[in-house]
Amino acid sequence: MIIRFYATLRPLVGGRSVDLSDPPDTVSGILERLACEYEGLHDQLFDEDGAVRRFVAIMVDGRDIRHIDGLQSRVSPESELDIFPPVAGG
């Protein structure tokens, strides 16, 4: 599974993307695994209560997980994830 990272997340994972072999079948499982494997990533993705930070955007095959099943959105090994750091504007 290809997971692409953007902006300030790239230095934390050492590049633009990660190829995750034998991925978990939910977005939640993938994020937990990534947070364990890459130091500093957990604090960028999760708040102090363990919830995904409000302005972090996560896409599965081009669809925002907030419009699917949130962290319980199902993924397959062929899925592509895009993870954007907190973004806000006005």
GUFI-27407 format. One record per residue (C-alpha): residue number from 0; residue in three letters; x, y, z. Coordinates in steps of 0.1 Angstrom, whole numbers, plus 5000, padded with zeros to 4 digits. Example, Ala and Ser with C-alpha at 12.3 -4.5 7.8 and 13.67 -1.06 7.14 Angstrom:
GUFI-27407
<keti><n>0</n><res>ALA</res><east>5123</east><north>4955</north><up>5078</up></keti>
<keti><n>1</n><res>SER</res><east>5137</east><north>4989</north><up>5071</up></keti>
***
This chain:
GUFI-27407
<keti><n>0</n><res>MET</res><east>5000</east><north>5000</north><up>5000</up></keti>
<keti><n>1</n><res>ILE</res><east>5013</east><north>5034</north><up>4991</up></keti>
<keti><n>2</n><res>ILE</res><east>5009</east><north>5062</north><up>5017</up></keti>
<keti><n>3</n><res>ARG</res><east>5018</east><north>5097</north><up>5005</up></keti>
<keti><n>4</n><res>PHE</res><east>5027</east><north>5124</north><up>5029</up></keti>
<keti><n>5</n><res>TYR</res><east>5028</east><north>5162</north><up>5023</up></keti>
<keti><n>6</n><res>ALA</res><east>5046</east><north>5193</north><up>5036</up></keti>
<keti><n>7</n><res>THR</res><east>5058</east><north>5191</north><up>5072</up></keti>
<keti><n>8</n><res>LEU</res><east>5051</east><north>5153</north><up>5074</up></keti>
<keti><n>9</n><res>ARG</res><east>5076</east><north>5143</north><up>5048</up></keti>
<keti><n>10</n><res>PRO</res><east>5108</east><north>5148</north><up>5070</up></keti>
<keti><n>11</n><res>LEU</res><east>5092</east><north>5127</north><up>5096</up></keti>
<keti><n>12</n><res>VAL</res><east>5089</east><north>5097</north><up>5073</up></keti>
<keti><n>13</n><res>GLY</res><east>5120</east><north>5104</north><up>5052</up></keti>
<keti><n>14</n><res>GLY</res><east>5104</east><north>5112</north><up>5020</up></keti>
<keti><n>15</n><res>ARG</res><east>5072</east><north>5117</north><up>5000</up></keti>
<keti><n>16</n><res>SER</res><east>5057</east><north>5082</north><up>5004</up></keti>
<keti><n>17</n><res>VAL</res><east>5059</east><north>5050</north><up>5023</up></keti>
<keti><n>18</n><res>ASP</res><east>5052</east><north>5016</north><up>5008</up></keti>
<keti><n>19</n><res>LEU</res><east>5035</east><north>4996</north><up>5037</up></keti>
<keti><n>20</n><res>SER</res><east>5035</east><north>4959</north><up>5033</up></keti>
<keti><n>21</n><res>ASP</res><east>5008</east><north>4938</north><up>5048</up></keti>
<keti><n>22</n><res>PRO</res><east>4988</east><north>4968</north><up>5059</up></keti>
<keti><n>23</n><res>PRO</res><east>4960</east><north>4968</north><up>5085</up></keti>
<keti><n>24</n><res>ASP</res><east>4925</east><north>4969</north><up>5070</up></keti>
<keti><n>25</n><res>THR</res><east>4913</east><north>5002</north><up>5085</up></keti>
<keti><n>26</n><res>VAL</res><east>4927</east><north>5037</north><up>5084</up></keti>
<keti><n>27</n><res>SER</res><east>4930</east><north>5036</north><up>5122</up></keti>
<keti><n>28</n><res>GLY</res><east>4952</east><north>5005</north><up>5121</up></keti>
<keti><n>29</n><res>ILE</res><east>4974</east><north>5021</north><up>5095</up></keti>
<keti><n>30</n><res>LEU</res><east>4978</east><north>5053</north><up>5115</up></keti>
<keti><n>31</n><res>GLU</res><east>4987</east><north>5034</north><up>5146</up></keti>
<keti><n>32</n><res>ARG</res><east>5013</east><north>5014</north><up>5128</up></keti>
<keti><n>33</n><res>LEU</res><east>5028</east><north>5044</north><up>5112</up></keti>
<keti><n>34</n><res>ALA</res><east>5029</east><north>5063</north><up>5145</up></keti>
<keti><n>35</n><res>CYS</res><east>5048</east><north>5034</north><up>5160</up></keti>
<keti><n>36</n><res>GLU</res><east>5073</east><north>5032</north><up>5131</up></keti>
<keti><n>37</n><res>TYR</res><east>5081</east><north>5069</north><up>5127</up></keti>
<keti><n>38</n><res>GLU</res><east>5091</east><north>5090</north><up>5156</up></keti>
<keti><n>39</n><res>GLY</res><east>5073</east><north>5123</north><up>5158</up></keti>
<keti><n>40</n><res>LEU</res><east>5045</east><north>5113</north><up>5135</up></keti>
<keti><n>41</n><res>HIS</res><east>5021</east><north>5105</north><up>5164</up></keti>
<keti><n>42</n><res>ASP</res><east>5022</east><north>5141</north><up>5177</up></keti>
<keti><n>43</n><res>GLN</res><east>5016</east><north>5156</north><up>5143</up></keti>
<keti><n>44</n><res>LEU</res><east>4985</east><north>5134</north><up>5136</up></keti>
<keti><n>45</n><res>PHE</res><east>4969</east><north>5129</north><up>5170</up></keti>
<keti><n>46</n><res>ASP</res><east>4959</east><north>5153</north><up>5198</up></keti>
<keti><n>47</n><res>GLU</res><east>4964</east><north>5148</north><up>5235</up></keti>
<keti><n>48</n><res>ASP</res><east>4932</east><north>5127</north><up>5237</up></keti>
<keti><n>49</n><res>GLY</res><east>4943</east><north>5104</north><up>5209</up></keti>
<keti><n>50</n><res>ALA</res><east>4919</east><north>5117</north><up>5183</up></keti>
<keti><n>51</n><res>VAL</res><east>4931</east><north>5127</north><up>5148</up></keti>
<keti><n>52</n><res>ARG</res><east>4939</east><north>5164</north><up>5149</up></keti>
<keti><n>53</n><res>ARG</res><east>4911</east><north>5186</north><up>5136</up></keti>
<keti><n>54</n><res>PHE</res><east>4928</east><north>5199</north><up>5105</up></keti>
<keti><n>55</n><res>VAL</res><east>4947</east><north>5168</north><up>5095</up></keti>
<keti><n>56</n><res>ALA</res><east>4932</east><north>5156</north><up>5062</up></keti>
<keti><n>57</n><res>ILE</res><east>4933</east><north>5119</north><up>5053</up></keti>
<keti><n>58</n><res>MET</res><east>4922</east><north>5106</north><up>5019</up></keti>
<keti><n>59</n><res>VAL</res><east>4916</east><north>5070</north><up>5008</up></keti>
<keti><n>60</n><res>ASP</res><east>4917</east><north>5066</north><up>4971</up></keti>
<keti><n>61</n><res>GLY</res><east>4910</east><north>5103</north><up>4967</up></keti>
<keti><n>62</n><res>ARG</res><east>4881</east><north>5104</north><up>4992</up></keti>
<keti><n>63</n><res>ASP</res><east>4882</east><north>5122</north><up>5025</up></keti>
<keti><n>64</n><res>ILE</res><east>4877</east><north>5097</north><up>5053</up></keti>
<keti><n>65</n><res>ARG</res><east>4853</east><north>5122</north><up>5070</up></keti>
<keti><n>66</n><res>HIS</res><east>4829</east><north>5114</north><up>5042</up></keti>
<keti><n>67</n><res>ILE</res><east>4834</east><north>5076</north><up>5044</up></keti>
<keti><n>68</n><res>ASP</res><east>4836</east><north>5059</north><up>5078</up></keti>
<keti><n>69</n><res>GLY</res><east>4862</east><north>5081</north><up>5095</up></keti>
<keti><n>70</n><res>LEU</res><east>4890</east><north>5062</north><up>5111</up></keti>
<keti><n>71</n><res>GLN</res><east>4871</east><north>5029</north><up>5106</up></keti>
<keti><n>72</n><res>SER</res><east>4872</east><north>5034</north><up>5068</up></keti>
<keti><n>73</n><res>ARG</res><east>4882</east><north>5001</north><up>5052</up></keti>
<keti><n>74</n><res>VAL</res><east>4913</east><north>4999</north><up>5030</up></keti>
<keti><n>75</n><res>SER</res><east>4928</east><north>4972</north><up>5009</up></keti>
<keti><n>76</n><res>PRO</res><east>4964</east><north>4966</north><up>5000</up></keti>
<keti><n>77</n><res>GLU</res><east>4957</east><north>4983</north><up>4966</up></keti>
<keti><n>78</n><res>SER</res><east>4943</east><north>5014</north><up>4983</up></keti>
<keti><n>79</n><res>GLU</res><east>4963</east><north>5047</north><up>4983</up></keti>
<keti><n>80</n><res>LEU</res><east>4963</east><north>5070</north><up>5013</up></keti>
<keti><n>81</n><res>ASP</res><east>4972</east><north>5107</north><up>5013</up></keti>
<keti><n>82</n><res>ILE</res><east>4979</east><north>5123</north><up>5046</up></keti>
<keti><n>83</n><res>PHE</res><east>4981</east><north>5161</north><up>5048</up></keti>
<keti><n>84</n><res>PRO</res><east>4993</east><north>5179</north><up>5079</up></keti>
<keti><n>85</n><res>PRO</res><east>4971</east><north>5203</north><up>5098</up></keti>
<keti><n>86</n><res>VAL</res><east>4958</east><north>5229</north><up>5074</up></keti>
<keti><n>87</n><res>ALA</res><east>4937</east><north>5259</north><up>5082</up></keti>
<keti><n>88</n><res>GLY</res><east>4930</east><north>5292</north><up>5066</up></keti>
<keti><n>89</n><res>GLY</res><east>4906</east><north>5320</north><up>5065</up></keti>
***
